[in-house]
Amino acid sequence: MKASKYIIIAFFISTLFNNSCSGDAFVEDIDLKFCGKCAGTGKWTVDSLDYTPCHSIKAECLAWAKKNGYSDKECILCN
């Protein structure tokens, strides 16, 4: 009797695990942006893990990025 209970419990656990890890296709849709201190300000910043300053307009952000060695990075709007 105990063996049947363990088999049933193992079956339910494996079913739950298989259903919860059925695929990570949704991860491809996540667009990760790092705004740092600019998050939620509606300002522009360089998409970098460094703590770059916030800028009011995109052109200002691009100029700062070019001047400070971030020309390969894009500026993002932090809403």
QUIZI-V872085 format. One record per residue. D_LAST is the distance of its C-alpha to the last C-alpha in whole Angstrom. Layout:
# QUIZI-V872085
D_LAST + D_LAST
This chain:
# QUIZI-V872085
59 + 56 + 56 + 54 + 52 + 50 + 50 + 49 + 46 + 45 + 45 + 42 + 40 + 41 + 40 + 36 + 36 + 36 + 34 + 31 + 31 + 32 + 29 + 26 + 25 + 22 + 21 + 21 + 18 + 16 + 14 + 13 + 11 + 11 + 9 + 12 + 12 + 9 + 6 + 5 + 6 + 5 + 7 + 9 + 11 + 14 + 13 + 16 + 17 + 18 + 17 + 16 + 15 + 12 + 13 + 12 + 13 + 13 + 17 + 17 + 15 + 18 + 21 + 20 + 20 + 23 + 25 + 24 + 25 + 21 + 22 + 22 + 19 + 16 + 13 + 9 + 6 + 4 + 0
